[in-house]
């Protein structure tokens, strides 16, 4: 299981203020999740490895000439990551304020009947479908008057980057070194087919615009809208984490 104390220590430096600080925290978390006393199939760890890889790629692109507004991408990335850090901190503290979108992944992280890719997708579902909308809304509130059309063009460029990452993830989890592990589960391919990074990000942009138009988290309607998103995303994560109950034999070749 996840070591709460090690993760709490890794999260002490949050909230992060730069992408470099985000990566520093994530690497400390990775070390905690990979500690010798932890199980190698911890669900949070499977998601975290994927998110760390994505964040490193965004960091590389943001420092180059890929984006028209690299500052927006960098600030969004930090705001986005801090929502993940905060959700995990709340869960580790036993807080009832832990977003419902995240609870299925955190609660089921020790369930050995759930395939690694299911954990990875459930984490992306919570983080993109819930947190990305919140991060966008917060940035628009802080940076009013900026060109949202230019920001969206950069946002879509990240979609292209992540579409490639998703294919690599499928290859990693469903072939190669993890193939034997995933054979022990049922129709994992059906779970993978249920979810798309690009579609989730497209929906997150729309939800962010609606949340911002409603006044954000400071307004009653904004909070009601976010609560609705939170519940729906949590429901989707429970579906992604369904116990396939179809493990057959040994994972040995």
C-alpha positions as CSV (number, residue, x, y, z in Angstrom):
1,X,0.0,0.0,0.0
2,X,1.0,3.6,-0.3
3,X,3.1,5.0,2.6
4,X,1.1,8.0,3.8
5,X,4.0,9.5,5.8
6,X,6.5,9.3,2.9
7,X,3.9,11.0,0.6
8,X,3.1,13.7,3.1
9,X,6.8,14.5,3.4
10,X,7.1,14.7,-0.4
11,X,4.1,17.0,-0.6
12,X,5.4,19.4,2.1
13,X,6.8,21.9,-0.5
14,X,3.5,22.4,-2.2
15,X,1.9,24.4,-3.6
16,X,4.4,24.6,-6.4
17,X,5.1,28.0,-8.1
18,X,7.0,26.8,-11.2
19,X,7.1,23.7,-13.4
20,X,10.6,23.0,-12.0
21,X,9.1,22.9,-8.5
22,X,6.2,20.7,-9.8
23,X,8.7,18.2,-11.1
24,X,10.8,18.4,-8.0
25,X,7.8,17.4,-5.9
26,X,6.7,14.8,-8.4
27,X,10.1,13.1,-8.3
28,X,10.1,13.1,-4.5
29,X,6.6,11.5,-4.7
30,X,7.9,8.9,-7.2
31,X,10.7,8.0,-4.8
32,X,8.1,7.6,-2.0
33,X,5.8,5.5,-4.1
34,X,8.8,3.3,-5.2
35,X,10.0,2.8,-1.6
36,X,11.0,-0.9,-0.7
37,X,8.1,-1.3,1.7
38,X,5.5,-0.6,-1.0
39,X,3.8,-3.0,-3.4
40,X,4.9,-2.5,-7.0
41,X,1.3,-2.4,-8.2
42,X,0.1,0.5,-6.1
43,X,-2.6,2.3,-8.0
44,X,-1.5,5.9,-7.3
45,X,2.0,4.9,-8.4
46,X,0.8,3.7,-11.8
47,X,-1.0,7.0,-12.5
48,X,1.9,9.1,-11.0
49,X,4.5,7.5,-13.3
50,X,2.4,8.5,-16.3
51,X,1.7,12.0,-15.1
52,X,5.4,12.6,-14.4
53,X,6.2,11.6,-17.9
54,X,3.6,13.9,-19.4
55,X,4.8,16.8,-17.2
56,X,8.4,16.4,-18.2
57,X,7.3,16.5,-21.9
58,X,5.2,19.7,-21.3
59,X,8.2,21.2,-19.6
60,X,10.4,20.5,-22.6
61,X,7.9,22.0,-25.0
62,X,7.2,25.1,-22.9
63,X,10.9,26.0,-22.9
64,X,11.0,25.8,-26.7
65,X,9.1,27.5,-29.5
66,X,6.1,25.2,-29.7
67,X,3.7,27.6,-28.1
68,X,2.5,31.1,-28.9
69,X,2.0,31.8,-25.2
70,X,4.4,29.6,-23.3
71,X,3.8,31.5,-20.1
72,X,0.2,30.6,-20.1
73,X,1.1,26.9,-20.6
74,X,3.6,27.0,-17.8
75,X,1.2,28.7,-15.4
76,X,-1.6,26.3,-16.3
77,X,0.7,23.3,-15.8
78,X,1.5,24.5,-12.3
79,X,-2.1,25.3,-11.3
80,X,-3.1,21.9,-12.7
81,X,-0.5,20.0,-10.8
82,X,-1.3,21.7,-7.5
83,X,-4.8,20.5,-7.7
84,X,-3.5,16.9,-7.8
85,X,-1.2,17.6,-4.9
86,X,-4.0,19.1,-2.9
87,X,-6.4,16.3,-3.5
88,X,-3.8,13.7,-2.4
89,X,-3.0,15.8,0.7
90,X,-6.6,16.0,1.6
91,X,-7.1,12.2,1.2
92,X,-4.0,11.4,3.3
93,X,-5.4,13.7,6.0
94,X,-8.8,11.9,5.9
95,X,-10.5,15.1,4.9
96,X,-14.1,15.0,3.7
97,X,-13.2,17.8,1.3
98,X,-11.2,15.3,-0.9
99,X,-12.7,15.8,-4.4
100,X,-15.1,13.0,-5.3
101,X,-13.4,12.7,-8.7
102,X,-10.2,11.5,-7.0
103,X,-11.7,9.2,-4.3
104,X,-12.1,6.0,-6.4
105,X,-8.4,6.0,-7.4
106,X,-7.1,6.8,-3.9
107,X,-9.5,4.3,-2.2
108,X,-8.9,1.4,-4.6
109,X,-5.1,1.9,-5.0
110,X,-4.4,-1.3,-3.1
111,X,-6.9,-3.5,-5.1
112,X,-4.8,-6.1,-6.8
113,X,-7.7,-7.2,-9.0
114,X,-7.5,-3.9,-10.9
115,X,-5.1,-3.7,-13.9
116,X,-2.4,-1.0,-13.9
117,X,-3.7,0.8,-16.9
118,X,-7.1,1.1,-15.2
119,X,-5.4,3.0,-12.4
120,X,-3.6,5.2,-14.9
121,X,-6.8,6.0,-16.8
122,X,-8.8,6.7,-13.6
123,X,-6.1,9.2,-12.5
124,X,-6.2,10.9,-15.9
125,X,-10.0,11.0,-15.8
126,X,-10.0,12.7,-12.4
127,X,-7.2,15.1,-13.2
128,X,-8.4,16.1,-16.7
129,X,-12.2,16.0,-16.4
130,X,-12.3,17.7,-13.1
131,X,-9.1,19.5,-12.3
132,X,-8.3,20.9,-15.7
133,X,-11.6,22.8,-15.9
134,X,-10.8,24.3,-12.4
135,X,-7.3,25.3,-13.4
136,X,-8.4,27.0,-16.6
137,X,-11.1,28.9,-14.7
138,X,-8.7,30.1,-12.1
139,X,-6.2,31.3,-14.7
140,X,-8.8,33.2,-16.6
141,X,-9.9,34.9,-13.4
142,X,-6.3,35.9,-12.6
143,X,-5.3,36.8,-16.2
144,X,-8.5,38.6,-17.5
145,X,-8.2,40.4,-20.8
146,X,-5.8,38.0,-22.4
147,X,-6.5,36.3,-25.8
148,X,-8.3,33.1,-25.1
149,X,-8.2,32.1,-28.7
150,X,-4.4,32.1,-28.7
151,X,-4.5,30.1,-25.4
152,X,-6.8,27.6,-27.0
153,X,-4.5,27.2,-29.9
154,X,-1.7,26.2,-27.5
155,X,-4.1,24.0,-25.5
156,X,-4.9,22.1,-28.7
157,X,-1.1,21.6,-29.4
158,X,-0.9,19.8,-26.1
159,X,-3.8,17.6,-27.2
160,X,-1.6,16.5,-30.1
161,X,1.3,15.8,-27.8
162,X,-0.9,13.8,-25.4
163,X,-2.5,11.8,-28.1
164,X,0.9,10.4,-28.9
165,X,1.6,9.8,-25.2
166,X,-1.7,7.8,-24.9
167,X,-0.6,5.5,-27.7
168,X,2.7,5.0,-25.9
169,X,0.9,4.3,-22.7
170,X,-1.3,1.6,-24.3
171,X,1.9,0.0,-25.8
172,X,3.6,0.1,-22.4
173,X,0.7,-1.4,-20.4
174,X,-0.6,-3.8,-23.0
175,X,2.5,-5.1,-24.6
176,X,6.2,-5.6,-23.7
177,X,7.3,-5.9,-20.1
178,X,3.8,-5.5,-18.7
179,X,2.0,-7.9,-21.1
180,X,2.2,-10.8,-18.8
181,X,0.7,-8.8,-15.9
182,X,-2.2,-7.6,-18.0
183,X,-3.0,-11.1,-19.3
184,X,-4.1,-11.9,-15.7
185,X,-7.0,-9.5,-16.1
186,X,-10.1,-9.7,-18.2
187,X,-11.0,-7.5,-21.2
188,X,-8.7,-4.6,-20.3
189,X,-8.8,-3.4,-23.9
190,X,-12.5,-2.6,-23.4
191,X,-11.6,-0.3,-20.5
192,X,-8.9,1.4,-22.5
193,X,-11.4,2.0,-25.4
194,X,-13.8,3.8,-23.0
195,X,-11.5,6.7,-22.5
196,X,-9.7,9.3,-24.6
197,X,-7.2,12.0,-23.4
198,X,-8.1,14.3,-26.3
199,X,-11.9,14.1,-25.8
200,X,-11.5,14.6,-22.1
201,X,-9.3,17.7,-22.6
202,X,-11.8,19.1,-25.1
203,X,-14.6,18.7,-22.6
204,X,-12.5,20.2,-19.9
205,X,-12.0,23.4,-21.9
206,X,-15.8,23.7,-22.3
207,X,-16.4,23.0,-18.6
208,X,-13.8,25.6,-17.7
209,X,-15.5,28.2,-19.8
210,X,-18.9,27.4,-18.2
211,X,-17.4,27.5,-14.7
212,X,-15.8,30.8,-15.4
213,X,-19.0,32.3,-16.9
214,X,-20.9,31.2,-13.7
215,X,-18.5,33.1,-11.5
216,X,-16.0,30.4,-10.7
217,X,-15.6,28.7,-7.3
218,X,-16.6,31.9,-5.5
219,X,-20.2,31.9,-6.8
220,X,-23.0,29.6,-5.7
221,X,-23.8,28.5,-9.3
222,X,-20.1,28.0,-9.9
223,X,-19.8,25.7,-6.9
224,X,-22.9,23.8,-7.8
225,X,-21.6,23.3,-11.3
226,X,-18.2,22.1,-10.0
227,X,-19.9,19.8,-7.6
228,X,-21.9,18.3,-10.5
229,X,-18.7,17.8,-12.5
230,X,-17.0,16.2,-9.4
231,X,-19.8,13.7,-9.0
232,X,-19.9,12.7,-12.6
233,X,-16.1,12.3,-12.9
234,X,-16.1,10.2,-9.7
235,X,-18.7,8.0,-11.3
236,X,-16.7,7.6,-14.4
237,X,-13.6,6.7,-12.4
238,X,-15.5,4.0,-10.6
239,X,-16.4,2.6,-14.0
240,X,-12.8,2.7,-15.1
241,X,-11.8,0.9,-12.0
242,X,-14.3,-1.9,-12.2
243,X,-13.0,-5.1,-10.8
244,X,-12.9,-7.3,-13.9
245,X,-12.9,-10.4,-11.7
246,X,-11.5,-12.4,-14.5
247,X,-7.9,-13.2,-13.4
248,X,-7.0,-16.6,-14.9
249,X,-4.2,-18.7,-13.6
250,X,-0.7,-17.3,-13.1
251,X,0.9,-14.3,-14.7
252,X,3.9,-16.4,-15.4
253,X,4.6,-17.2,-19.1
